[in-house]
Amino acid sequence: MDVVVNNAGYGLFGAVEELTEQQVRDQMGTNCRSPPSAASRPSRTSAATTPPSGPWRA
């Protein structure tokens, strides 16, 4: 796999005072914690199973 496209995310609209703690936690989980996890997971699994290719191959 050469490219990971992570297009997950969403916004909450309205006054901050009207949001529940769970709504904020869910949004932060999707927008801030999920992208690094999504980006690092394929690289760990593909590095162990895919032989190197391209001009940088040893």
Distance bins in CASP14 RR format, pairs under 12 A and 6 or more apart:
PFRMAT RR
TARGET T0000
AUTHOR 0000-0000-0000
RMODE 2
METHOD distances of the structure
MODEL  1
1 38 0 0 0 0 0 1 0 0 0 0 0
1 39 0 0 0 0 0 1 0 0 0 0 0
1 41 0 0 0 0 0 1 0 0 0 0 0
1 42 1 0 1 0 0 0 0 0 0 0 0
1 43 0 0 0 0 1 0 0 0 0 0 0
1 44 0 0 0 0 0 1 0 0 0 0 0
1 45 0 0 0 0 1 0 0 0 0 0 0
1 46 1 0 1 0 0 0 0 0 0 0 0
1 47 0 0 0 0 0 1 0 0 0 0 0
1 49 0 0 0 0 0 1 0 0 0 0 0
1 50 1 0 0 1 0 0 0 0 0 0 0
1 53 0 0 0 0 0 1 0 0 0 0 0
2 42 0 0 0 0 0 1 0 0 0 0 0
2 43 0 0 0 0 0 1 0 0 0 0 0
2 46 0 0 0 0 1 0 0 0 0 0 0
2 50 0 0 0 0 0 1 0 0 0 0 0
2 53 0 0 0 0 1 0 0 0 0 0 0
2 54 0 0 0 0 0 1 0 0 0 0 0
3 39 0 0 0 0 0 1 0 0 0 0 0
3 42 0 0 0 0 1 0 0 0 0 0 0
3 43 0 0 0 0 0 1 0 0 0 0 0
3 46 0 0 0 0 0 1 0 0 0 0 0
4 35 0 0 0 0 1 0 0 0 0 0 0
4 36 0 0 0 0 0 1 0 0 0 0 0
4 37 0 0 0 0 0 1 0 0 0 0 0
4 38 1 0 0 1 0 0 0 0 0 0 0
4 39 1 0 1 0 0 0 0 0 0 0 0
4 40 0 0 0 0 1 0 0 0 0 0 0
4 41 0 0 0 0 1 0 0 0 0 0 0
4 42 1 0 1 0 0 0 0 0 0 0 0
4 43 0 0 0 0 1 0 0 0 0 0 0
4 44 0 0 0 0 0 1 0 0 0 0 0
4 45 0 0 0 0 0 1 0 0 0 0 0
4 46 0 0 0 0 0 1 0 0 0 0 0
5 35 0 0 0 0 0 1 0 0 0 0 0
5 38 0 0 0 0 1 0 0 0 0 0 0
5 39 0 0 0 0 0 1 0 0 0 0 0
5 42 0 0 0 0 0 1 0 0 0 0 0
6 30 0 0 0 0 0 1 0 0 0 0 0
6 31 0 0 0 0 0 1 0 0 0 0 0
6 34 1 0 0 1 0 0 0 0 0 0 0
6 35 1 0 1 0 0 0 0 0 0 0 0
6 36 0 0 0 0 1 0 0 0 0 0 0
6 37 0 0 0 0 1 0 0 0 0 0 0
6 38 1 0 1 0 0 0 0 0 0 0 0
6 39 1 0 0 1 0 0 0 0 0 0 0
6 40 0 0 0 0 0 1 0 0 0 0 0
6 41 0 0 0 0 0 1 0 0 0 0 0
6 42 0 0 0 0 0 1 0 0 0 0 0
7 30 0 0 0 0 0 1 0 0 0 0 0
7 31 0 0 0 0 0 1 0 0 0 0 0
7 34 0 0 0 0 0 1 0 0 0 0 0
7 35 0 0 0 0 1 0 0 0 0 0 0
7 38 0 0 0 0 0 1 0 0 0 0 0
8 27 0 0 0 0 0 1 0 0 0 0 0
8 29 0 0 0 0 1 0 0 0 0 0 0
8 30 1 0 1 0 0 0 0 0 0 0 0
8 31 1 0 0 1 0 0 0 0 0 0 0
8 32 0 0 0 0 0 1 0 0 0 0 0
8 33 0 0 0 0 0 1 0 0 0 0 0
8 34 1 0 1 0 0 0 0 0 0 0 0
8 35 1 0 0 1 0 0 0 0 0 0 0
8 36 0 0 0 0 0 1 0 0 0 0 0
8 37 0 0 0 0 0 1 0 0 0 0 0
8 38 1 0 0 1 0 0 0 0 0 0 0
8 39 0 0 0 0 0 1 0 0 0 0 0
9 26 0 0 0 0 0 1 0 0 0 0 0
9 27 0 0 0 0 1 0 0 0 0 0 0
9 28 0 0 0 0 0 1 0 0 0 0 0
9 29 0 0 0 0 1 0 0 0 0 0 0
9 30 1 0 1 0 0 0 0 0 0 0 0
9 31 1 0 1 0 0 0 0 0 0 0 0
9 32 0 0 0 0 1 0 0 0 0 0 0
9 33 0 0 0 0 0 1 0 0 0 0 0
9 34 1 0 0 1 0 0 0 0 0 0 0
9 35 0 0 0 0 1 0 0 0 0 0 0
9 38 0 0 0 0 0 1 0 0 0 0 0
10 23 0 0 0 0 0 1 0 0 0 0 0
10 26 0 0 0 0 1 0 0 0 0 0 0
10 27 1 0 0 1 0 0 0 0 0 0 0
10 28 0 0 0 0 0 1 0 0 0 0 0
10 29 0 0 0 0 0 1 0 0 0 0 0
10 30 1 0 0 1 0 0 0 0 0 0 0
10 31 1 0 0 1 0 0 0 0 0 0 0
10 34 0 0 0 0 0 1 0 0 0 0 0
11 19 0 0 0 0 0 1 0 0 0 0 0
11 23 0 0 0 0 1 0 0 0 0 0 0
11 24 0 0 0 0 0 1 0 0 0 0 0
11 26 0 0 0 0 0 1 0 0 0 0 0
11 27 1 0 0 1 0 0 0 0 0 0 0
11 28 0 0 0 0 0 1 0 0 0 0 0
11 30 0 0 0 0 1 0 0 0 0 0 0
11 31 1 0 0 1 0 0 0 0 0 0 0
12 18 0 0 0 0 1 0 0 0 0 0 0
12 19 1 0 1 0 0 0 0 0 0 0 0
12 20 0 0 0 0 1 0 0 0 0 0 0
12 22 0 0 0 0 0 1 0 0 0 0 0
12 23 1 0 1 0 0 0 0 0 0 0 0
12 24 1 0 0 1 0 0 0 0 0 0 0
12 25 0 0 0 0 0 1 0 0 0 0 0
12 26 0 0 0 0 1 0 0 0 0 0 0
12 27 1 0 1 0 0 0 0 0 0 0 0
12 28 0 0 0 0 0 1 0 0 0 0 0
12 30 0 0 0 0 0 1 0 0 0 0 0
12 31 0 0 0 0 1 0 0 0 0 0 0
13 19 0 0 0 0 1 0 0 0 0 0 0
13 23 0 0 0 0 0 1 0 0 0 0 0
13 27 0 0 0 0 0 1 0 0 0 0 0
14 23 0 0 0 0 0 1 0 0 0 0 0
16 23 0 0 0 0 0 1 0 0 0 0 0
16 24 0 0 0 0 1 0 0 0 0 0 0
16 27 0 0 0 0 0 1 0 0 0 0 0
17 24 0 0 0 0 0 1 0 0 0 0 0
18 24 0 0 0 0 0 1 0 0 0 0 0
19 25 0 0 0 0 0 1 0 0 0 0 0
19 26 0 0 0 0 0 1 0 0 0 0 0
19 27 0 0 0 0 1 0 0 0 0 0 0
19 28 0 0 0 0 0 1 0 0 0 0 0
20 26 0 0 0 0 1 0 0 0 0 0 0
20 27 0 0 0 0 0 1 0 0 0 0 0
21 27 0 0 0 0 0 1 0 0 0 0 0
21 28 0 0 0 0 0 1 0 0 0 0 0
22 28 0 0 0 0 0 1 0 0 0 0 0
22 29 0 0 0 0 0 1 0 0 0 0 0
23 29 0 0 0 0 0 1 0 0 0 0 0
23 30 0 0 0 0 0 1 0 0 0 0 0
24 30 0 0 0 0 0 1 0 0 0 0 0
24 31 0 0 0 0 0 1 0 0 0 0 0
24 32 0 0 0 0 0 1 0 0 0 0 0
25 31 0 0 0 0 0 1 0 0 0 0 0
25 32 0 0 0 0 0 1 0 0 0 0 0
25 33 0 0 0 0 0 1 0 0 0 0 0
26 32 0 0 0 0 0 1 0 0 0 0 0
26 33 0 0 0 0 0 1 0 0 0 0 0
26 34 0 0 0 0 0 1 0 0 0 0 0
27 33 0 0 0 0 0 1 0 0 0 0 0
27 34 0 0 0 0 0 1 0 0 0 0 0
28 34 0 0 0 0 1 0 0 0 0 0 0
28 35 0 0 0 0 0 1 0 0 0 0 0
29 35 0 0 0 0 1 0 0 0 0 0 0
29 36 0 0 0 0 0 1 0 0 0 0 0
29 37 0 0 0 0 1 0 0 0 0 0 0
29 38 0 0 0 0 0 1 0 0 0 0 0
30 37 0 0 0 0 0 1 0 0 0 0 0
30 38 0 0 0 0 0 1 0 0 0 0 0
31 38 0 0 0 0 0 1 0 0 0 0 0
32 38 0 0 0 0 0 1 0 0 0 0 0
33 39 0 0 0 0 0 1 0 0 0 0 0
33 40 0 0 0 0 0 1 0 0 0 0 0
34 40 0 0 0 0 0 1 0 0 0 0 0
34 41 0 0 0 0 0 1 0 0 0 0 0
35 41 0 0 0 0 0 1 0 0 0 0 0
36 43 0 0 0 0 0 1 0 0 0 0 0
37 43 0 0 0 0 0 1 0 0 0 0 0
37 44 0 0 0 0 0 1 0 0 0 0 0
38 44 0 0 0 0 0 1 0 0 0 0 0
40 46 0 0 0 0 0 1 0 0 0 0 0
40 47 0 0 0 0 0 1 0 0 0 0 0
41 47 0 0 0 0 0 1 0 0 0 0 0
41 48 0 0 0 0 0 1 0 0 0 0 0
42 48 0 0 0 0 0 1 0 0 0 0 0
42 49 0 0 0 0 0 1 0 0 0 0 0
42 50 0 0 0 0 0 1 0 0 0 0 0
43 49 0 0 0 0 0 1 0 0 0 0 0
43 50 0 0 0 0 0 1 0 0 0 0 0
44 50 0 0 0 0 0 1 0 0 0 0 0
46 52 0 0 0 0 0 1 0 0 0 0 0
46 53 0 0 0 0 0 1 0 0 0 0 0
50 57 0 0 0 0 0 1 0 0 0 0 0
51 57 0 0 0 0 1 0 0 0 0 0 0
51 58 0 0 0 0 0 1 0 0 0 0 0
52 58 1 0 0 1 0 0 0 0 0 0 0
END
